[in-house]
Amino acid sequence: MRRTAVLGSAGTLIAGTLIAGAIAAPAAGADSSRHHGGQEARGVQIAAARAAKAGIDWADCPADWAIAAPIQCGWVSVPLDYAKPDGKQIKLAVDRHVSTGTKDERQGALVYNPGGPGGSGMAFPKRIVTKNPLWTKTAKAYDFVGFDPRGVGHSAPISCIDPQEFVKAPKADPVPDSEADKRAQRKLAAEYADGCAERSGDMLPHMTTPNTARDLDVIRAALGERKLNFLGVSYGTYLGAVYGTLFPSHVRRMVVDSVVNPAKDNIWYEANLNQDIAFQTRWNDWKAWVAENDAAYHIGDTPEKVEQAWLTLRAAAKKNPIGGVLGPAELIGFFQGAPYYDSAWAPTAQVWSDYLGGDTQALIDAAAPDLSDTAGNISSENSNAVYTAVECADAKWPTSWKKWDRDNTRLHKDHPFMTWANAWMNLPCATWPSKQQTPLDVRTGKGLPPVLIVQSTRDAATPYEGAVELHKRFKGSRLITEKGAGSHGVTGLVNPCVNERVDTYLLTGKTDRRDVTCTPHATPTP
């Protein structure tokens, strides 16, 4: 799951045809009606059959999309409401780079979702253009296909607030000093929920993970694929889990990396509380690393000193925002990159070190919003709107402020880094103006092949327990554990123990006879 700055705080934040004219496999109706009603099941069959007949008119991507040839773009039409397949349609943006191998090597399309909710998969085909060494073998076998999920980017984008207002800084410190601070944040959250209804109300009831999974099946049909090959990271693993539950016989190969716990009672309120604990754990890992490399950074030679330096920085920015724009909320938005991704460990520490050495501008450049980047701000606001809309629509959230206050006050005591920032980001769901669904019961259905699950044990955004839970629910799945590591998104890192098994699975469908534990990838160096 991905997060970004929101409201009065910063939150965690934190995608050719094989068989032309292929139609949706008959199992779709039976699979999906068992869980989410016959109307949606029939609707997705109708939409998939239409998409299979229409195909995708691939062409050069629009110039302002910044996606250059040889990547091609196109559109897939889907119903806004699958219960009304003849009603309003929305267009989903898709792109692809054709496979680099021979005709005999080609195995179809590999569709990608990077997470969010609210993330765009449209950059995925660039992995072939840049000759990303981790993906060269897979690229010989598959077209790399990305897409903007419903509500995202070019796919009927939603919005909840003016983008320039959304990024304005400094925002209020997410850690409240008083009941008045809490009341102010609650007001902002309620206003944000109202803004979503005002700006995007017709979309909100349909911004669910099951609907995005149905969209994925229509995209599969439009690609001419009888079965789906799918790579999902972060929230993309929950999308994959829901797709595999609704359409088990439509899955050919599925890799899920850094896994959301799909248990119904975890979606999404508990998931965010569990995330606060995991973020603190990984924040502590990074502080220890910074202390070990004090000769390079001069921040503190023990984790305790590094923490004190953080609290000092935070307090100073609260009293006098750095450059007039960086307060505690903006600092959290920047520093959270370190517990998220190992690749951010050294750059984050270096910017902090430079600041302590007198270079204030480096921190401002790294952490402050850029009001001149209107396109980037529109994208950030849209991404946050989709994140909120999907999580609020997927499940029923607590409406009692006393429960939110009690749970987050308790958690903050021992896990102060992210808890309150995360709470305010999700609080719009407490007053959400649109219908909230009951999460799908993720489980194995008839025809589901072995799914490959990849997870690090110290992941902050998607705690390890999520991979274990999905492994239990998807019978025949295999779990690759990167023990002692914590970077989010394992398949994008160099670790031959992981990389070779992912390649083998995608190329042959074969997994190890039992689960595998890998040693961690290389620790970052200053």
C-alpha positions in Angstrom: 0.0 0.0 0.0 1.2 3.4 -0.8 0.6 6.8 0.9 1.1 10.4 0.3 0.5 13.7 2.0 -3.1 14.5 2.8 -5.3 16.9 4.7 -3.5 18.3 7.7 -0.9 15.6 7.8 1.3 13.3 5.8 0.3 9.7 5.6 2.3 6.6 4.5 2.4 7.7 1.5 2.3 5.2 -0.4 1.1 -1.8 -15.1 -0.2 -8.4 -29.1 -2.7 -11.1 -28.6 -2.1 -14.7 -27.9 -5.4 -16.0 -29.1 -7.3 -13.5 -31.3 -10.9 -13.1 -30.4 -10.7 -15.2 -27.2 -13.8 -14.9 -25.1 -14.2 -15.0 -21.3 -14.0 -18.5 -20.0 -17.4 -19.9 -18.9 -16.2 -20.3 -15.3 -16.3 -16.5 -14.8 -20.0 -16.4 -14.1 -19.9 -19.3 -11.6 -16.8 -18.1 -9.9 -17.9 -14.5 -9.3 -21.6 -15.0 -8.6 -20.6 -17.2 -5.7 -19.2 -14.2 -3.9 -20.6 -10.9 -5.2 -24.0 -11.6 -6.8 -25.2 -12.8 -10.1 -25.7 -9.3 -11.6 -22.0 -8.4 -11.5 -21.0 -11.8 -12.6 -23.2 -11.6 -15.7 -22.1 -8.0 -16.3 -18.4 -8.9 -16.4 -19.1 -11.8 -18.8 -21.0 -9.4 -21.1 -18.2 -6.8 -20.9 -15.4 -9.3 -21.4 -17.2 -10.8 -24.5 -17.5 -7.3 -26.0 -13.9 -6.5 -25.2 -12.7 -9.7 -26.8 -14.6 -8.9 -29.9 -13.4 -5.2 -30.0 -9.8 -5.9 -29.1 -7.5 -2.9 -28.5 -6.5 -0.4 -31.2 -2.9 0.0 -30.4 -1.2 3.2 -31.5 1.5 5.6 -30.5 0.8 7.0 -27.0 -0.5 10.6 -26.8 2.5 13.0 -26.7 1.6 14.4 -23.3 1.7 11.0 -21.7 5.5 10.9 -21.8 5.4 7.3 -23.1 7.6 7.0 -26.2 7.5 4.4 -29.0 8.0 1.5 -29.3 5.5 1.4 -26.3 1.9 1.6 -27.6 -1.2 2.8 -25.9 -4.9 2.0 -26.2 -8.3 1.9 -24.5 -10.6 -0.7 -23.0 -14.2 0.1 -22.2 -15.8 -1.2 -19.0 -19.1 -0.6 -17.3 -19.0 1.8 -14.4 -21.4 -0.5 -12.7 -21.1 -4.2 -13.6 -24.7 -4.8 -12.4 -25.6 -2.5 -15.3 -23.4 -3.6 -18.2 -25.4 -1.6 -20.7 -25.2 1.5 -18.6 -22.5 4.1 -18.4 -19.1 3.0 -19.7 -15.7 4.3 -18.7 -12.4 4.0 -20.7 -9.3 2.5 -19.1 -5.9 3.5 -20.5 -3.6 0.5 -21.2 -0.1 0.3 -22.8 2.3 -2.4 -23.9 5.7 -3.3 -25.1 5.6 -6.4 -27.2 7.8 -9.3 -26.2 11.4 -9.4 -27.4 11.7 -13.1 -28.1 10.8 -15.3 -31.0 7.2 -16.4 -31.9 8.0 -19.7 -30.3 9.2 -18.1 -27.1 6.1 -15.9 -26.7 3.7 -16.8 -23.9 1.2 -13.9 -24.0 0.8 -10.7 -22.0 2.0 -10.0 -18.4 -0.3 -7.4 -16.8 1.1 -5.3 -13.9 -0.3 -3.4 -11.0 2.1 -1.5 -8.7 -0.2 -0.9 -5.8 -1.7 2.1 -4.1 -4.7 1.9 -4.4 -4.1 4.8 -6.8 -0.9 3.7 -8.5 -0.5 3.7 -12.3 1.0 0.7 -14.0 1.8 2.6 -17.2 5.5 2.7 -16.6 5.8 -1.1 -16.5 6.6 -1.6 -20.3 9.5 0.8 -19.9 11.3 -2.1 -18.1 11.8 -3.6 -21.6 12.9 -0.3 -23.1 15.5 0.3 -20.4 16.6 -3.4 -20.7 16.1 -3.8 -16.9 18.4 -6.8 -16.3 16.0 -8.4 -13.8 13.3 -8.7 -16.5 15.1 -9.5 -19.8 14.3 -13.2 -19.6 10.6 -12.6 -18.9 10.5 -9.9 -21.6 11.3 -12.6 -24.2 8.2 -14.5 -23.3 5.7 -11.7 -22.5 4.3 -8.5 -23.7 4.6 -6.1 -20.8 1.2 -4.5 -20.2 0.4 -1.7 -17.9 -2.9 0.1 -17.1 -4.4 2.9 -15.2 -7.1 1.4 -12.9 -10.5 3.0 -12.8 -10.3 6.5 -11.4 -6.5 6.7 -11.9 -4.6 8.9 -14.3 -6.1 8.7 -17.8 -8.9 6.2 -16.7 -11.9 8.4 -15.7 -9.8 10.1 -13.0 -11.4 11.2 -9.8 -10.6 14.1 -7.5 -11.5 15.2 -4.0 -9.8 18.6 -3.6 -8.1 21.2 -5.7 -4.7 19.8 -6.4 -2.8 23.0 -5.6 -4.7 23.2 -2.3 -3.9 19.6 -1.7 -0.1 20.1 -1.8 0.1 23.4 0.0 2.5 23.5 2.9 3.1 23.6 5.8 0.3 21.4 7.0 -0.6 20.9 10.7 1.6 18.6 12.8 -0.1 15.2 12.6 0.8 14.5 16.2 -1.9 16.4 18.2 -1.0 18.4 21.3 -4.6 18.9 22.4 -8.2 18.0 21.8 -8.5 21.2 19.7 -5.8 19.8 17.4 -7.8 16.6 17.0 -11.0 18.5 16.3 -9.2 20.5 13.6 -8.0 17.3 11.9 -11.4 15.7 12.2 -12.9 18.7 10.5 -10.4 18.5 7.6 -11.1 14.7 7.2 -14.8 15.3 7.0 -14.4 18.1 4.5 -12.2 15.9 2.4 -14.8 13.2 2.3 -17.4 15.8 1.4 -15.1 17.0 -1.4 -14.8 13.5 -2.8 -18.6 13.3 -3.1 -18.9 16.8 -4.6 -16.2 16.3 -7.2 -16.5 12.6 -7.9 -19.7 11.4 -6.4 -21.0 9.3 -9.3 -17.8 7.2 -9.3 -17.4 6.6 -5.5 -19.8 3.7 -5.1 -18.0 1.8 -7.9 -14.4 2.4 -6.7 -13.9 -1.0 -5.2 -11.2 -3.7 -5.5 -13.7 -6.3 -6.8 -14.7 -3.9 -9.6 -11.0 -3.3 -10.5 -10.6 -7.1 -10.5 -13.5 -7.3 -13.0 -11.8 -4.6 -15.0 -8.7 -6.7 -15.1 -10.7 -9.6 -16.5 -12.1 -7.4 -19.2 -8.6 -6.2 -20.0 -7.5 -9.9 -20.2 -10.3 -10.5 -22.8 -9.4 -7.3 -24.8 -5.8 -8.5 -25.0 -7.1 -11.8 -26.5 -5.9 -13.8 -23.6 -7.8 -16.9 -22.4 -5.9 -16.7 -19.1 -4.3 -13.9 -17.1 -0.6 -13.6 -16.3 -0.4 -11.0 -13.5 2.3 -9.3 -11.4 1.0 -7.4 -8.4 3.0 -5.4 -5.9 1.7 -4.0 -2.6 -2.0 -3.2 -3.0 -1.6 -5.0 -6.3 -1.4 -8.2 -4.3 -4.8 -7.6 -2.9 -6.1 -6.9 -6.4 -4.5 -10.2 -7.4 -6.0 -12.1 -4.4 -9.5 -10.7 -5.2 -9.1 -11.6 -8.9 -7.9 -15.1 -8.1 -11.0 -15.5 -5.9 -13.5 -14.2 -8.4 -11.9 -15.8 -11.5 -9.7 -18.7 -10.3 -10.0 -20.6 -13.7 -8.8 -17.4 -15.5 -5.4 -17.3 -13.9 -2.4 -18.7 -15.7 0.5 -17.3 -13.7 0.3 -14.9 -10.8 3.2 -13.4 -8.8 2.2 -11.3 -5.7 5.0 -9.3 -4.1 4.8 -7.6 -0.7 1.4 -8.8 0.3 -1.6 -7.1 1.9 -3.2 -9.4 4.5 -6.5 -10.3 2.7 -8.4 -11.4 5.8 -11.8 -9.8 5.8 -11.4 -8.3 9.3 -8.1 -6.7 8.2 -9.5 -4.7 5.3 -8.8 -1.8 5.8 -8.9 -0.3 9.3 -6.9 -3.0 11.0 -4.4 -3.1 8.1 -3.5 0.5 8.7 -3.0 0.0 12.5 -0.8 -3.0 11.8 1.1 -0.9 9.3 1.9 1.7 12.0 3.7 -1.0 14.0 5.6 -2.3 11.0 6.7 1.2 10.0 8.1 1.8 13.5 10.1 -1.4 13.3 11.6 -0.5 10.0 12.2 3.1 11.1 14.2 1.6 13.9 16.2 -0.5 11.5 17.1 2.6 9.5 18.2 4.5 12.6 20.5 1.7 13.5 22.0 1.8 10.0 22.5 5.6 10.2 24.2 5.2 13.6 26.5 2.5 12.2 27.5 4.9 9.4 28.0 7.9 11.6 31.4 8.5 10.0 29.6 9.4 6.8 26.6 11.2 8.1 27.5 12.7 11.6 23.8 12.5 12.8 24.4 10.2 15.8 26.5 7.2 16.6 23.7 5.3 18.4 20.0 4.7 17.4 19.0 6.7 20.4 21.0 9.7 19.3 19.6 9.5 15.8 16.1 9.4 17.2 16.9 12.4 19.4 18.2 14.2 16.3 14.9 13.4 14.5 12.9 14.8 17.4 15.0 17.9 17.5 14.5 18.5 13.8 10.8 17.8 14.1 10.4 20.2 17.0 12.4 23.0 15.3 10.3 22.6 12.1 7.1 22.8 14.1 8.2 26.0 15.8 9.6 27.6 12.6 8.8 25.7 9.4 12.0 25.3 7.4 12.0 27.7 4.5 8.5 28.6 5.5 7.1 25.3 4.0 8.6 22.3 5.9 6.8 21.4 9.1 6.6 18.0 10.8 4.0 16.7 8.3 6.3 17.4 5.4 9.3 15.9 7.1 7.3 12.7 7.7 6.3 12.7 4.1 10.0 12.7 3.1 11.6 10.6 5.8 9.0 7.8 5.4 10.8 6.9 2.2 13.6 5.3 4.3 11.4 2.7 6.1 9.6 2.1 2.8 12.6 1.4 0.5 16.2 0.5 1.2 17.1 2.5 -1.9 16.1 5.6 0.1 18.3 4.8 3.1 21.5 6.6 1.9 19.8 9.5 0.0 17.6 10.4 3.0 20.5 10.2 5.4 22.6 12.4 3.1 20.0 15.1 2.8 19.6 15.1 6.6 23.4 15.2 7.0 23.7 18.1 4.6 21.0 20.0 6.4 22.8 19.6 9.7 25.9 20.8 7.9 24.2 24.0 6.9 22.6 23.1 3.6 18.9 24.0 4.2 18.0 24.0 0.5 18.7 20.4 0.0 16.0 19.4 2.5 13.6 21.9 1.1 14.1 20.6 -2.4 13.6 17.1 -1.3 10.6 17.5 1.0 8.7 20.6 0.0 5.9 20.7 -2.6 6.5 22.3 -5.9 3.5 24.5 -6.7 4.8 25.1 -10.2 4.5 21.4 -11.0 0.8 21.5 -11.7 0.8 18.2 -13.6 2.6 16.4 -10.8 0.3 17.9 -8.2 -2.8 16.8 -10.2 -1.3 13.3 -10.2 -0.6 13.3 -6.5 -4.1 14.5 -5.6 -5.6 12.0 -8.0 -3.6 9.2 -6.5 -4.6 10.1 -2.9 -8.3 10.4 -4.0 -8.2 6.9 -5.4 -6.4 5.5 -2.4 -9.1 7.0 -0.1 -12.1 6.1 -2.4 -11.1 2.4 -2.7 -10.2 1.8 0.9 -13.4 3.6 2.1 -15.6 1.7 -0.4 -14.1 -1.7 0.1 -15.1 -2.1 3.7 -17.2 -0.7 6.5 -15.0 1.6 8.7 -15.6 2.5 12.4 -17.7 5.7 12.7 -17.0 6.2 16.4 -14.4 8.8 16.9 -13.8 7.4 20.4 -12.6 4.1 18.8 -10.2 5.9 16.4 -8.9 8.1 19.3 -8.5 5.2 21.6 -6.7 2.9 19.1 -4.3 5.5 17.8 -3.5 7.0 21.1 -2.6 3.6 22.4 -0.5 2.8 19.3 1.3 6.1 19.2 2.9 5.5 22.6 5.3 2.9 21.3 5.0 3.5 17.5 5.1 7.3 17.2 6.7 7.6 13.7 3.6 7.1 11.5 0.5 6.4 13.7 -1.2 9.8 13.8 -0.3 10.7 10.3 -1.8 7.5 9.1 -4.9 8.0 11.2 -5.7 11.4 9.7 -5.1 10.1 6.2 -7.7 7.4 6.6 -10.2 9.3 8.8 -12.3 10.4 5.8 -13.6 6.8 5.8 -15.3 7.4 9.1 -17.7 9.9 7.5 -17.6 8.5 3.9 -20.7 9.7 2.0 -21.0 6.6 -0.3 -21.9 3.0 0.3 -19.2 0.8 2.0 -19.1 -2.8 1.0 -18.2 -6.0 2.8 -14.7 -7.4 1.8 -14.5 -10.5 -0.3 -13.7 -13.8 1.4 -10.4 -14.4 -0.4 -9.8 -18.2 -0.9 -9.0 -20.9 -3.4 -11.5 -21.6 -6.2 -11.7 -24.4 -8.7 -9.0 -24.1 -11.4 -6.6 -21.7 -9.5 -3.0 -22.7 -10.4 -0.1 -22.3 -8.0 0.4 -18.6 -7.1 4.0 -17.4 -6.3 4.1 -15.2 -3.2 7.2 -13.1 -2.4 7.7 -11.2 0.8 10.4 -9.7 3.1 10.0 -10.3 6.8 10.5 -6.6 7.9 8.3 -4.9 5.3 6.8 -1.7 6.7 3.9 -1.1 4.3 2.7 -4.7 4.1 3.7 -6.7 7.2 4.9 -10.2 6.7 1.8 -11.8 8.2 -0.1 -10.8 5.0 2.0 -13.2 2.9 1.5 -16.0 5.4 -2.3 -15.4 5.4 -2.6 -15.4 1.6 -0.4 -18.5 1.5 -2.9 -20.3 3.7 -5.9 -19.1 1.7 -4.5 -19.9 -1.8 -3.9 -23.7 -1.7 -0.9 -24.8 -3.7 0.8 -21.4 -3.5 4.5 -21.1 -2.8 6.0 -18.5 -0.4 9.5 -17.1 -1.0 10.6 -15.3 2.1 13.4 -12.8 2.1 14.5 -13.1 5.7 15.8 -10.1 7.6 15.1 -7.7 4.8 12.4 -5.0 4.8 12.4 -3.2 1.5 8.9 -2.9 -0.1 8.8 -4.6 -3.5 11.1 -7.6 -3.4 10.9 -8.6 -7.1 12.5 -5.3 -8.1 15.7 -5.9 -6.1 18.8 -7.8 -7.0 18.7 -11.1 -5.0 19.4 -14.1 -7.2 17.6 -16.4 -4.7 14.4 -14.5 -5.5 15.0 -13.4 -9.1 15.8 -16.8 -10.5 12.7 -18.3 -8.9 10.5 -15.6 -10.2 11.9 -16.1 -13.7 11.5 -19.8 -13.5 7.9 -19.5 -12.4 6.9 -17.0 -15.1 8.7 -18.9 -17.8 7.8 -22.5 -16.9 5.1 -22.3 -14.3 7.3 -24.4 -12.0 7.8 -23.6 -8.3 9.9 -25.2 -5.6 8.4 -28.3 -4.0 8.2 -26.4 -0.7 8.5 -22.9 0.5 11.9 -21.1 0.3 13.7 -18.8 2.6 16.3 -16.5 1.0 19.0 -14.4 2.7 18.5 -10.7 2.4 19.7 -8.6 -0.6 22.7 -6.4 0.0 22.5 -3.8 2.7 22.8 -0.2 1.4 26.1 1.5 1.6 26.6 5.3 2.2 
